[in-house]
Amino acid sequence: MLSPGPGFYATPGLGEDECRIAYVLKVDDLERAMDCLAAALEVYPGRTELAATAELGSHLTQ
């Protein structure tokens, strides 16, 4: 469950390269959210680090 970062800042321009991930009680929901984020990052034209996406997903399987 993601929220865009800029909404959490009063200063214009802050948080534009951030997002917040909510604490989720259902592990299945969290896994689906991470899969969605990974897929979005794969096609995002400004992505800079694919390794970070893989690392995020690996934490769910441990």
matplotlib code that plots the C-alpha trace (Angstrom):
import matplotlib.pyplot as plt

x = [0.0, 1.8, 1.3, 3.2, 5.9, 5.1, 1.9, 3.9, 5.9, 5.0, 8.1, 7.4, 9.7, 10.4, 9.4, 9.1, 11.4, 9.9, 6.8, 5.5, 4.7, 1.9, 2.1, -0.2, -1.6, -2.3, 1.0, -0.7, -1.7, 1.8, 3.2, 0.8, 1.8, 5.5, 4.9, 3.0, 5.8, 8.4, 6.5, 6.0, 9.7, 10.6, 8.8, 9.4, 11.4, 13.5, 14.5, 18.0, 18.5, 17.0, 18.9, 16.8, 13.7, 15.0, 16.2, 12.7, 11.1, 13.6, 12.7, 9.2, 10.4, 12.7]
y = [0.0, 3.0, 6.8, 9.4, 11.1, 14.8, 14.7, 14.2, 17.4, 21.1, 22.2, 22.2, 19.7, 17.4, 13.8, 13.7, 10.7, 9.0, 7.0, 5.7, 2.0, 1.3, -1.4, -4.2, -6.9, -9.4, -10.7, -11.6, -7.9, -6.8, -9.4, -8.2, -4.6, -5.4, -7.3, -4.3, -1.9, -4.2, -4.3, -0.5, 0.0, -2.3, -0.1, 3.3, 5.3, 7.1, 4.0, 4.0, 0.8, -2.6, -4.2, -2.4, -3.8, -7.4, -6.8, -5.5, -8.7, -11.0, -9.7, -11.1, -14.6, -14.8]
z = [0.0, -1.3, -1.0, -3.0, -1.0, -1.8, 0.2, 3.4, 3.1, 3.4, 1.4, -2.4, -4.2, -1.3, -1.5, -5.3, -5.5, -2.4, -1.5, 1.8, 2.4, 4.9, 7.5, 6.4, 8.6, 5.8, 4.4, 1.1, 0.6, 1.3, -1.1, -3.9, -3.2, -3.5, -6.8, -8.1, -7.1, -8.7, -12.0, -12.0, -11.4, -14.2, -16.7, -15.1, -17.6, -14.9, -12.9, -11.6, -9.6, -10.5, -7.7, -5.1, -6.6, -6.4, -2.8, -1.8, -3.1, -1.4, 2.0, 1.7, 1.1, 4.1]

ax = plt.figure().add_subplot(projection="3d")
ax.plot(x, y, z, "-o")
ax.set_aspect("equal")
plt.show()
